[in-house]
Amino acid sequence: MTRFAIDAPARESVVGGLLSVARVVDAPKEALYLGVKRIVGDDTPPVPIPAVGEDKDFAIYEDAVEADPFTLYKGIEYAMLLGEKPDVAALFEAGESYGVEKALQADVLNDLAVDLTPTPGTPVTNIKYAFGLLEQYAADHYTGRPLLHGNKVAVSLASEFLADAGSFRLHSKLGTPIAVGGGYGPEGPDSVTAGAGEAWLYVTGGVTILRGPLDVYPATNLKGNRAVVLAERTYVPVVDSFVAAILVGI
């Protein structure tokens, strides 16, 4: 029996992930190997003059944000007799935001986050309150527009967000963009793992993702009549000023 090949239906891209709301900057590969160090100013708002006899507080402008690189990869193996080679670059880019989210949470968010959960380990079930705690913390520590992060579970628990028409980019009712990332997992700050019906929400300063070129490496195993192709890309995530998190649940 002859089998006929037909084109599969076109696959639509995932929407709403971190890369859709972060600042993404393409950079030469050699610029990313050692990470980056960026001098930043103080991001806290001005405060009232202290009482008589108390000293004014001066911020250190030379405080630096340091960020280390990480690399994502996608490997495909296939039979050489198939004829048509898989487009590993397209497959990589389709899941790129998921991988960046996973690495950012593990390497940056969980290491730096202040846990705002009122009773540690006990999820906040009033999601309006959880969003309020995060956005107020951002207001106290940052003068720019912050960014909220959560996986599909965390954001689906909330009704306090709005979607931009046509793009499905979400933001809170106060205008804070939301990175709805499937790559954000259950393990949060201090290795506290969200249980069933629970998830972690984060708030950060602005996020910049420095991204190197996508390298594709094909190879063949003639004896085994097999071929492999590898795609890799290096990133440096830079998160401004602060990170905070809160455990939410049903």
Secondary structure, DSSP 8 states (H G I E B T S, - for coil): ---------------SSHHHHSEEEE--GGGTTT-EEEE----S-------TT-------TT-EEEE--EEEEEEEEEEGGG-S---HHHHHHHTHHHHHHHHHIIIIIHHH-EE--SSTTS-B--HHHHHHHHHHHHHHH-SS--EEEE-HHHHHT---EEE-TTT--EEETTS-EEEE-TT--SB-GGG-B--TTEEEEEEES-EEEEE---EEEEEEETTTTEEEEEEEEEEEEEE-S-EEEEEEE-
